[in-house]
Amino acid sequence: MRALTKEKLKNFAHLIGIDLIGVANIERFKNAPPRMNPANIFPEARSVIVIGNRIPRGTLRGIEEGTNWISYNYFGYHGLLNTFFIQKPLYELACFIEDHGYEAVPYYSGVPEVQPDIKPLRPSAVAPDVELSIRIAALAAGLGEIGWSKVFLTKKFGPRQRLHAIITDAPLEPDPLVPPGTICDRCMLCVKACPCGAIPHIKDGKTESVIIDGIKYEWAKIDTGKCCLSVHGGDKRVSPFLAKDFPGLIFDVREQRV
């Protein structure tokens, strides 16, 4: 077994084109729900490595102008997250770890397809599918913090990065956590800017939180119904696509009530 240090790992990661990399020890996930705990994917895990690649600022230009969507989809979302641009270096980093004698589980962080009522496949096991919260994993790896809008923020790229992870039995030194409020100052501009009113104001007291190494991280409890309706084109103020097929559509997501 060849010695593997965090410095050696990070140097290789940057060499193969990874923009962000952080390390959490498995103990930082001790309070995670069973179906979100990386130890239930790899029981011998000692560390969780979270990597990130930037979303180029220019991928958003066509959307802002209302003239081009495909560039963002390929270079900022689907192509970056699900297919090639981050998957290849993730694979290479996992191989690098295994070349040093450890085991590495590359974790795909795309949209999970969790079945709530499925039973465990063996006695005393956790039911599939175990799915990490990649944003909380990145928080635990010291890459940044979750902003009030629940978007993951880093000092280097703000909200513009896609994240993946590797679960490994390599005993790596964890990175320090980013203190709450270091990046997101709770200015509430996200509340004002959200076109569907899905982000509650801090004065409403609707929050979610996690505790990692005794530090509490808190963010807004997003109205996922409004957010989903808006993102998928239910409101033509936000997306023009559904309105093309339903030209008489009159639907204001902001008016929806639970």
Secondary structure, DSSP 4 states (H G I P E B T S, - for coil): -----HHHHHHHHHHTT--EEEEEEGGGGTTS-GGG-GGGT-TT--EEEEEEEE--GGGGHHHHHTS--HHHIIIIIIIIIIISTTHHHHHHHHHHHHHTT--EEEE--S-----TTPPPSSTTPPPSPP---HHHHHHHTTS-EE-TTS-EEBTTTBT-EEEEEEEES--PPPPPPPPTTSS-----HHHHH-TT--S--GGGT-EEEEEETTEEEEEE---HHHHHHHHTTSSTTT-SHHHHH-TT----GGG---
